[in-house]
Amino acid sequence: MPRQATDAGPLGLLGGTFDPIHFGHLRLAEEAREALQLEQVALIPAGSPPHRGMPQSPASARLAMVELAAAGNAGFMVDAGEVFAEGPSYTVLTLERLRAQHGPARPLVLILGADAFAGLPGWHRWQDLFELAHVAVANRPGYAPHGRRWPATLSQELDAACAGRIATDPAVLRQSPAGKIVPFDMTPLAISASLIRDLIRSGHSARYLLPDPVLDYIGLHHLYCKT
Ligand code: ATP
């Protein structure tokens, strides 16, 4: 029998372009799951991301790579909702969809790297995100220098939005469905999708920066070979 939404533990949500998915993303999801005691983490590839240029790979290829990367980890699931949606992939719309799907009581936890968090005020209806989910912010090398958990500078409006929301104990994530901001530390991994695309384009090896099945998929489909 399906469990009631109120019984279900917090669900982590990691959206990204995943062009391609790499070990930085996967450690972010895995360490968030452990550190924040999440029941599962949904990996959500963006269809047409509104905040950046078009991805180099089609959404279907990015989805396939995410499925390959998540295979075998029962703590991960893949949500293809943005890939098949019409129009730009706004996170707030995805959260509204997931809130409707999981009910008003289930804690949802949007997982962001510190760089993505710092850019939040540029996102569509960004203040509404806190009504729909908690936000977990991971330290990411280069964006949180000297071991600081937060980006060196937060814009005034983001600073103001953080007031009264920051919590350090992950247990708060179970006490309400949304609204808290929880920083957490993750193993620093200076891997980015752009680095991987550059390596492949210039004929260098990207092995050990991403799962072998994903690298094999890239090779088979000749992705990232040209600009
Ligand atoms: P690109 O290099 O193309 O900008 P990216 O590697 O930053 O891509 P995205 O798909 O834009 O990957 O990132 C999705 C999410 O994963 C963001 O919240 C981002 O902060 C986080 N992230 C990406 N790489 C890492 C990493 N190495 N460590 C921690 N978080 C990461």
py3Dmol code that shows the C-alpha trace and the ligand (Angstrom):
import py3Dmol

protein = """\
ATOM      1  CA  MET A   1       0.000   0.000   0.000  1.00  0.00           C
ATOM      2  CA  PRO A   2       1.435   3.468  -0.816  1.00  0.00           C
ATOM      3  CA  ARG A   3       2.519   5.373   2.266  1.00  0.00           C
ATOM      4  CA  GLN A   4       0.641   8.450   3.399  1.00  0.00           C
ATOM      5  CA  ALA A   5       2.431  11.670   2.496  1.00  0.00           C
ATOM      6  CA  THR A   6       2.669  12.532   6.205  1.00  0.00           C
ATOM      7  CA  ASP A   7       4.692   9.345   6.877  1.00  0.00           C
ATOM      8  CA  ALA A   8       7.167   9.969   4.118  1.00  0.00           C
ATOM      9  CA  GLY A   9      10.592  11.325   5.025  1.00  0.00           C
ATOM     10  CA  PRO A  10      12.134  14.397   3.402  1.00  0.00           C
ATOM     11  CA  LEU A  11      12.659  14.195  -0.341  1.00  0.00           C
ATOM     12  CA  GLY A  12      15.778  15.916  -1.688  1.00  0.00           C
ATOM     13  CA  LEU A  13      15.599  17.623  -5.084  1.00  0.00           C
ATOM     14  CA  LEU A  14      18.694  18.246  -7.165  1.00  0.00           C
ATOM     15  CA  GLY A  15      18.033  20.056 -10.410  1.00  0.00           C
ATOM     16  CA  GLY A  16      20.721  20.819 -12.932  1.00  0.00           C
ATOM     17  CA  THR A  17      21.579  21.066 -16.556  1.00  0.00           C
ATOM     18  CA  PHE A  18      23.619  17.886 -16.137  1.00  0.00           C
ATOM     19  CA  ASP A  19      25.461  18.579 -19.398  1.00  0.00           C
ATOM     20  CA  PRO A  20      26.896  16.058 -18.498  1.00  0.00           C
ATOM     21  CA  ILE A  21      26.218  14.740 -14.966  1.00  0.00           C
ATOM     22  CA  HIS A  22      29.476  14.171 -13.039  1.00  0.00           C
ATOM     23  CA  PHE A  23      30.833  13.053  -9.676  1.00  0.00           C
ATOM     24  CA  GLY A  24      30.419  16.589  -8.242  1.00  0.00           C
ATOM     25  CA  HIS A  25      26.648  16.269  -8.753  1.00  0.00           C
ATOM     26  CA  LEU A  26      26.545  12.687  -7.513  1.00  0.00           C
ATOM     27  CA  ARG A  27      28.539  13.392  -4.345  1.00  0.00           C
ATOM     28  CA  LEU A  28      26.363  16.454  -3.748  1.00  0.00           C
ATOM     29  CA  ALA A  29      23.246  14.247  -3.913  1.00  0.00           C
ATOM     30  CA  GLU A  30      24.758  11.412  -1.873  1.00  0.00           C
ATOM     31  CA  GLU A  31      26.256  13.606   0.844  1.00  0.00           C
ATOM     32  CA  ALA A  32      23.052  15.655   1.099  1.00  0.00           C
ATOM     33  CA  ARG A  33      21.062  12.430   1.467  1.00  0.00           C
ATOM     34  CA  GLU A  34      23.266  11.272   4.330  1.00  0.00           C
ATOM     35  CA  ALA A  35      23.927  14.578   6.071  1.00  0.00           C
ATOM     36  CA  LEU A  36      20.309  15.716   5.941  1.00  0.00           C
ATOM     37  CA  GLN A  37      18.763  12.259   6.464  1.00  0.00           C
ATOM     38  CA  LEU A  38      16.723  12.461   3.274  1.00  0.00           C
ATOM     39  CA  GLU A  39      14.628   9.488   2.275  1.00  0.00           C
ATOM     40  CA  GLN A  40      15.642   9.844  -1.365  1.00  0.00           C
ATOM     41  CA  VAL A  41      17.089  12.407  -3.725  1.00  0.00           C
ATOM     42  CA  ALA A  42      15.369  13.118  -7.039  1.00  0.00           C
ATOM     43  CA  LEU A  43      17.736  14.155  -9.826  1.00  0.00           C
ATOM     44  CA  ILE A  44      15.865  16.578 -12.087  1.00  0.00           C
ATOM     45  CA  PRO A  45      17.460  17.390 -15.458  1.00  0.00           C
ATOM     46  CA  ALA A  46      16.386  20.782 -16.798  1.00  0.00           C
ATOM     47  CA  GLY A  47      14.612  20.960 -20.145  1.00  0.00           C
ATOM     48  CA  SER A  48      15.353  24.490 -21.355  1.00  0.00           C
ATOM     49  CA  PRO A  49      17.160  26.217 -18.474  1.00  0.00           C
ATOM     50  CA  PRO A  50      16.160  29.906 -18.399  1.00  0.00           C
ATOM     51  CA  HIS A  51      19.271  31.197 -16.565  1.00  0.00           C
ATOM     52  CA  ARG A  52      21.923  30.194 -19.044  1.00  0.00           C
ATOM     53  CA  GLY A  53      22.562  29.449 -22.713  1.00  0.00           C
ATOM     54  CA  MET A  54      21.143  26.351 -24.344  1.00  0.00           C
ATOM     55  CA  PRO A  55      22.791  23.142 -23.173  1.00  0.00           C
ATOM     56  CA  GLN A  56      25.074  21.500 -25.721  1.00  0.00           C
ATOM     57  CA  SER A  57      23.341  18.130 -25.493  1.00  0.00           C
ATOM     58  CA  PRO A  58      19.646  17.588 -26.130  1.00  0.00           C
ATOM     59  CA  ALA A  59      17.444  17.040 -23.090  1.00  0.00           C
ATOM     60  CA  SER A  60      16.905  13.396 -24.057  1.00  0.00           C
ATOM     61  CA  ALA A  61      20.685  12.732 -23.935  1.00  0.00           C
ATOM     62  CA  ARG A  62      21.102  14.566 -20.608  1.00  0.00           C
ATOM     63  CA  LEU A  63      18.218  12.537 -19.189  1.00  0.00           C
ATOM     64  CA  ALA A  64      19.743   9.284 -20.448  1.00  0.00           C
ATOM     65  CA  MET A  65      23.084  10.173 -18.820  1.00  0.00           C
ATOM     66  CA  VAL A  66      21.364  10.989 -15.504  1.00  0.00           C
ATOM     67  CA  GLU A  67      19.555   7.629 -15.633  1.00  0.00           C
ATOM     68  CA  LEU A  68      22.836   5.813 -16.249  1.00  0.00           C
ATOM     69  CA  ALA A  69      24.497   7.669 -13.372  1.00  0.00           C
ATOM     70  CA  ALA A  70      21.655   7.024 -10.908  1.00  0.00           C
ATOM     71  CA  ALA A  71      21.270   3.324 -11.742  1.00  0.00           C
ATOM     72  CA  GLY A  72      22.014   1.031  -8.828  1.00  0.00           C
ATOM     73  CA  ASN A  73      21.575   3.639  -6.073  1.00  0.00           C
ATOM     74  CA  ALA A  74      18.236   3.090  -4.326  1.00  0.00           C
ATOM     75  CA  GLY A  75      18.691   6.472  -2.648  1.00  0.00           C
ATOM     76  CA  PHE A  76      18.346   8.220  -5.996  1.00  0.00           C
ATOM     77  CA  MET A  77      15.436   8.582  -8.380  1.00  0.00           C
ATOM     78  CA  VAL A  78      15.188  10.444 -11.666  1.00  0.00           C
ATOM     79  CA  ASP A  79      12.414  12.951 -12.319  1.00  0.00           C
ATOM     80  CA  ALA A  80      11.986  13.635 -16.034  1.00  0.00           C
ATOM     81  CA  GLY A  81       9.182  16.191 -15.555  1.00  0.00           C
ATOM     82  CA  GLU A  82      11.175  19.210 -16.743  1.00  0.00           C
ATOM     83  CA  VAL A  83      12.585  17.440 -19.774  1.00  0.00           C
ATOM     84  CA  PHE A  84       9.138  16.830 -21.216  1.00  0.00           C
ATOM     85  CA  ALA A  85       7.515  20.096 -20.114  1.00  0.00           C
ATOM     86  CA  GLU A  86       6.769  22.875 -22.594  1.00  0.00           C
ATOM     87  CA  GLY A  87       8.509  26.208 -22.038  1.00  0.00           C
ATOM     88  CA  PRO A  88      11.396  27.191 -19.793  1.00  0.00           C
ATOM     89  CA  SER A  89      12.323  25.024 -16.781  1.00  0.00           C
ATOM     90  CA  TYR A  90      11.464  27.239 -13.843  1.00  0.00           C
ATOM     91  CA  THR A  91      12.258  25.597 -10.507  1.00  0.00           C
ATOM     92  CA  VAL A  92       9.220  27.176  -8.892  1.00  0.00           C
ATOM     93  CA  LEU A  93       6.933  25.359 -11.360  1.00  0.00           C
ATOM     94  CA  THR A  94       8.693  22.068 -10.681  1.00  0.00           C
ATOM     95  CA  LEU A  95       8.276  22.583  -6.940  1.00  0.00           C
ATOM     96  CA  GLU A  96       4.572  23.338  -7.405  1.00  0.00           C
ATOM     97  CA  ARG A  97       4.202  20.119  -9.384  1.00  0.00           C
ATOM     98  CA  LEU A  98       6.087  18.081  -6.778  1.00  0.00           C
ATOM     99  CA  ARG A  99       4.185  19.689  -3.900  1.00  0.00           C
ATOM    100  CA  ALA A 100       0.910  18.665  -5.563  1.00  0.00           C
ATOM    101  CA  GLN A 101       2.287  15.177  -6.149  1.00  0.00           C
ATOM    102  CA  HIS A 102       3.644  14.587  -2.630  1.00  0.00           C
ATOM    103  CA  GLY A 103       0.989  16.452  -0.643  1.00  0.00           C
ATOM    104  CA  PRO A 104       1.193  19.475   1.650  1.00  0.00           C
ATOM    105  CA  ALA A 105       2.964  17.715   4.551  1.00  0.00           C
ATOM    106  CA  ARG A 106       5.970  15.983   3.019  1.00  0.00           C
ATOM    107  CA  PRO A 107       9.210  17.896   3.539  1.00  0.00           C
ATOM    108  CA  LEU A 108      10.800  18.791   0.210  1.00  0.00           C
ATOM    109  CA  VAL A 109      14.433  19.896   0.250  1.00  0.00           C
ATOM    110  CA  LEU A 110      15.860  21.795  -2.699  1.00  0.00           C
ATOM    111  CA  ILE A 111      19.608  21.066  -2.817  1.00  0.00           C
ATOM    112  CA  LEU A 112      21.810  23.815  -4.232  1.00  0.00           C
ATOM    113  CA  GLY A 113      25.533  24.345  -4.560  1.00  0.00           C
ATOM    114  CA  ALA A 114      26.664  27.611  -2.949  1.00  0.00           C
ATOM    115  CA  ASP A 115      27.083  29.209  -6.397  1.00  0.00           C
ATOM    116  CA  ALA A 116      23.514  28.398  -7.383  1.00  0.00           C
ATOM    117  CA  PHE A 117      22.250  29.672  -4.020  1.00  0.00           C
ATOM    118  CA  ALA A 118      24.033  33.019  -4.451  1.00  0.00           C
ATOM    119  CA  GLY A 119      22.274  33.453  -7.803  1.00  0.00           C
ATOM    120  CA  LEU A 120      18.803  32.719  -6.402  1.00  0.00           C
ATOM    121  CA  PRO A 121      17.472  36.307  -6.641  1.00  0.00           C
ATOM    122  CA  GLY A 122      17.732  36.011 -10.444  1.00  0.00           C
ATOM    123  CA  TRP A 123      15.314  33.077 -10.494  1.00  0.00           C
ATOM    124  CA  HIS A 124      11.656  33.345 -11.504  1.00  0.00           C
ATOM    125  CA  ARG A 125       9.435  33.922  -8.390  1.00  0.00           C
ATOM    126  CA  TRP A 126      12.405  33.020  -6.194  1.00  0.00           C
ATOM    127  CA  GLN A 127      10.811  34.129  -2.912  1.00  0.00           C
ATOM    128  CA  ASP A 128       8.011  31.586  -3.486  1.00  0.00           C
ATOM    129  CA  LEU A 129      10.569  28.766  -3.373  1.00  0.00           C
ATOM    130  CA  PHE A 130      10.724  29.052   0.433  1.00  0.00           C
ATOM    131  CA  GLU A 131       6.964  28.475   0.669  1.00  0.00           C
ATOM    132  CA  LEU A 132       7.284  25.263  -1.325  1.00  0.00           C
ATOM    133  CA  ALA A 133      10.484  23.650  -0.020  1.00  0.00           C
ATOM    134  CA  HIS A 134      13.390  23.868   2.379  1.00  0.00           C
ATOM    135  CA  VAL A 135      16.716  24.832   0.826  1.00  0.00           C
ATOM    136  CA  ALA A 136      19.970  22.987   1.573  1.00  0.00           C
ATOM    137  CA  VAL A 137      23.155  24.796   0.542  1.00  0.00           C
ATOM    138  CA  ALA A 138      26.373  22.858  -0.040  1.00  0.00           C
ATOM    139  CA  ASN A 139      29.817  24.254   0.195  1.00  0.00           C
ATOM    140  CA  ARG A 140      31.370  24.227  -3.304  1.00  0.00           C
ATOM    141  CA  PRO A 141      35.058  24.928  -3.919  1.00  0.00           C
ATOM    142  CA  GLY A 142      35.695  28.437  -5.167  1.00  0.00           C
ATOM    143  CA  TYR A 143      32.333  29.686  -3.938  1.00  0.00           C
ATOM    144  CA  ALA A 144      32.792  29.357  -0.190  1.00  0.00           C
ATOM    145  CA  PRO A 145      36.419  30.255   0.464  1.00  0.00           C
ATOM    146  CA  HIS A 146      38.325  29.360   3.647  1.00  0.00           C
ATOM    147  CA  GLY A 147      35.832  26.741   4.756  1.00  0.00           C
ATOM    148  CA  ARG A 148      32.991  29.249   5.044  1.00  0.00           C
ATOM    149  CA  ARG A 149      29.645  27.670   4.469  1.00  0.00           C
ATOM    150  CA  TRP A 150      28.125  30.568   2.628  1.00  0.00           C
ATOM    151  CA  PRO A 151      29.106  32.403  -0.501  1.00  0.00           C
ATOM    152  CA  ALA A 152      31.487  35.215   0.467  1.00  0.00           C
ATOM    153  CA  THR A 153      28.886  37.815  -0.367  1.00  0.00           C
ATOM    154  CA  LEU A 154      25.151  37.419  -0.511  1.00  0.00           C
ATOM    155  CA  SER A 155      23.063  40.109  -2.141  1.00  0.00           C
ATOM    156  CA  GLN A 156      21.087  42.265   0.281  1.00  0.00           C
ATOM    157  CA  GLU A 157      17.774  40.807  -0.812  1.00  0.00           C
ATOM    158  CA  LEU A 158      18.974  37.216  -0.368  1.00  0.00           C
ATOM    159  CA  ASP A 159      20.438  38.087   3.027  1.00  0.00           C
ATOM    160  CA  ALA A 160      17.068  39.526   4.017  1.00  0.00           C
ATOM    161  CA  ALA A 161      15.232  36.417   2.765  1.00  0.00           C
ATOM    162  CA  CYS A 162      17.545  34.231   4.903  1.00  0.00           C
ATOM    163  CA  ALA A 163      16.570  36.027   8.113  1.00  0.00           C
ATOM    164  CA  GLY A 164      14.910  33.640  10.542  1.00  0.00           C
ATOM    165  CA  ARG A 165      15.230  30.698   8.181  1.00  0.00           C
ATOM    166  CA  ILE A 166      18.777  29.434   8.764  1.00  0.00           C
ATOM    167  CA  ALA A 167      19.095  26.254  10.786  1.00  0.00           C
ATOM    168  CA  THR A 168      22.116  24.050  11.379  1.00  0.00           C
ATOM    169  CA  ASP A 169      20.363  20.965  12.732  1.00  0.00           C
ATOM    170  CA  PRO A 170      19.022  18.849   9.833  1.00  0.00           C
ATOM    171  CA  ALA A 171      16.307  17.534  12.169  1.00  0.00           C
ATOM    172  CA  VAL A 172      14.344  20.758  11.476  1.00  0.00           C
ATOM    173  CA  LEU A 173      13.746  19.490   7.952  1.00  0.00           C
ATOM    174  CA  ARG A 174      11.333  16.872   9.324  1.00  0.00           C
ATOM    175  CA  GLN A 175       9.421  19.344  11.455  1.00  0.00           C
ATOM    176  CA  SER A 176       7.803  21.316   8.634  1.00  0.00           C
ATOM    177  CA  PRO A 177       7.290  20.854   4.890  1.00  0.00           C
ATOM    178  CA  ALA A 178       9.195  23.985   3.782  1.00  0.00           C
ATOM    179  CA  GLY A 179      10.824  27.267   4.713  1.00  0.00           C
ATOM    180  CA  LYS A 180      14.204  26.520   6.348  1.00  0.00           C
ATOM    181  CA  ILE A 181      17.671  27.061   4.907  1.00  0.00           C
ATOM    182  CA  VAL A 182      20.241  24.485   6.014  1.00  0.00           C
ATOM    183  CA  PRO A 183      23.908  24.758   5.067  1.00  0.00           C
ATOM    184  CA  PHE A 184      25.977  21.595   4.957  1.00  0.00           C
ATOM    185  CA  ASP A 185      29.555  20.695   4.105  1.00  0.00           C
ATOM    186  CA  MET A 186      30.441  18.332   1.317  1.00  0.00           C
ATOM    187  CA  THR A 187      33.721  16.892   0.109  1.00  0.00           C
ATOM    188  CA  PRO A 188      35.194  19.613  -2.082  1.00  0.00           C
ATOM    189  CA  LEU A 189      35.314  18.382  -5.670  1.00  0.00           C
ATOM    190  CA  ALA A 190      36.378  20.980  -8.203  1.00  0.00           C
ATOM    191  CA  ILE A 191      34.586  19.234 -11.059  1.00  0.00           C
ATOM    192  CA  SER A 192      32.241  21.049 -13.400  1.00  0.00           C
ATOM    193  CA  ALA A 193      30.374  20.061 -16.535  1.00  0.00           C
ATOM    194  CA  SER A 194      32.155  22.882 -18.416  1.00  0.00           C
ATOM    195  CA  LEU A 195      35.532  21.408 -17.464  1.00  0.00           C
ATOM    196  CA  ILE A 196      34.434  18.015 -18.781  1.00  0.00           C
ATOM    197  CA  ARG A 197      33.093  19.493 -22.039  1.00  0.00           C
ATOM    198  CA  ASP A 198      36.379  21.406 -22.520  1.00  0.00           C
ATOM    199  CA  LEU A 199      38.470  18.293 -21.907  1.00  0.00           C
ATOM    200  CA  ILE A 200      36.501  16.243 -24.400  1.00  0.00           C
ATOM    201  CA  ARG A 201      36.438  19.013 -27.000  1.00  0.00           C
ATOM    202  CA  SER A 202      40.217  19.366 -26.785  1.00  0.00           C
ATOM    203  CA  GLY A 203      40.762  15.616 -27.075  1.00  0.00           C
ATOM    204  CA  HIS A 204      41.756  15.034 -23.429  1.00  0.00           C
ATOM    205  CA  SER A 205      40.580  12.330 -21.067  1.00  0.00           C
ATOM    206  CA  ALA A 206      37.641  13.076 -18.751  1.00  0.00           C
ATOM    207  CA  ARG A 207      37.850   9.639 -17.135  1.00  0.00           C
ATOM    208  CA  TYR A 208      37.405   9.492 -13.335  1.00  0.00           C
ATOM    209  CA  LEU A 209      35.536  12.807 -13.290  1.00  0.00           C
ATOM    210  CA  LEU A 210      32.230  11.120 -14.124  1.00  0.00           C
ATOM    211  CA  PRO A 211      30.845   7.559 -14.153  1.00  0.00           C
ATOM    212  CA  ASP A 212      32.231   5.272 -16.863  1.00  0.00           C
ATOM    213  CA  PRO A 213      28.758   4.453 -18.312  1.00  0.00           C
ATOM    214  CA  VAL A 214      28.170   8.198 -18.798  1.00  0.00           C
ATOM    215  CA  LEU A 215      31.542   8.610 -20.477  1.00  0.00           C
ATOM    216  CA  ASP A 216      30.782   5.624 -22.715  1.00  0.00           C
ATOM    217  CA  TYR A 217      27.431   7.220 -23.667  1.00  0.00           C
ATOM    218  CA  ILE A 218      29.226  10.473 -24.546  1.00  0.00           C
ATOM    219  CA  GLY A 219      31.677   8.577 -26.747  1.00  0.00           C
ATOM    220  CA  LEU A 220      28.986   6.527 -28.446  1.00  0.00           C
ATOM    221  CA  HIS A 221      26.924   9.609 -29.297  1.00  0.00           C
ATOM    222  CA  HIS A 222      29.891  11.865 -30.112  1.00  0.00           C
ATOM    223  CA  LEU A 223      28.789  14.510 -27.593  1.00  0.00           C
ATOM    224  CA  TYR A 224      30.899  17.599 -26.821  1.00  0.00           C
ATOM    225  CA  CYS A 225      33.319  16.962 -29.686  1.00  0.00           C
ATOM    226  CA  LYS A 226      32.754  20.343 -31.285  1.00  0.00           C
ATOM    227  CA  THR A 227      31.622  23.802 -30.122  1.00  0.00           C
TER     228      THR A 227
END
"""
ligand_1 = """\
31
ATP
P 28.433 23.990 -15.889
O 29.912 23.779 -15.703
O 27.937 23.633 -17.269
O 27.994 25.376 -15.447
P 27.846 22.493 -13.466
O 28.883 21.424 -13.386
O 28.005 23.695 -12.567
O 27.643 22.939 -14.981
P 24.966 22.321 -13.138
O 24.120 21.333 -13.853
O 24.879 23.733 -13.569
O 26.478 21.760 -13.203
O 24.761 22.229 -11.571
C 23.629 21.697 -10.922
C 23.816 21.847 -9.424
O 24.947 21.092 -8.980
C 24.058 23.301 -8.958
O 23.344 23.489 -7.735
C 25.554 23.334 -8.730
O 25.909 24.264 -7.722
C 25.835 21.907 -8.246
N 27.192 21.451 -8.547
C 27.736 21.241 -9.755
N 29.001 20.798 -9.656
C 29.269 20.701 -8.322
C 30.438 20.325 -7.554
N 31.574 19.955 -8.141
N 30.336 20.367 -6.211
C 29.168 20.775 -5.620
N 28.057 21.146 -6.270
C 28.096 21.118 -7.611
"""
view = py3Dmol.view(width=600, height=400)
view.addModel(protein, "pdb")
view.setStyle({"model": 0}, {"cartoon": {"style": "trace"}})
view.addModel(ligand_1, "xyz")
view.setStyle({"model": 1}, {"stick": {}})
view.zoomTo()
view.show()
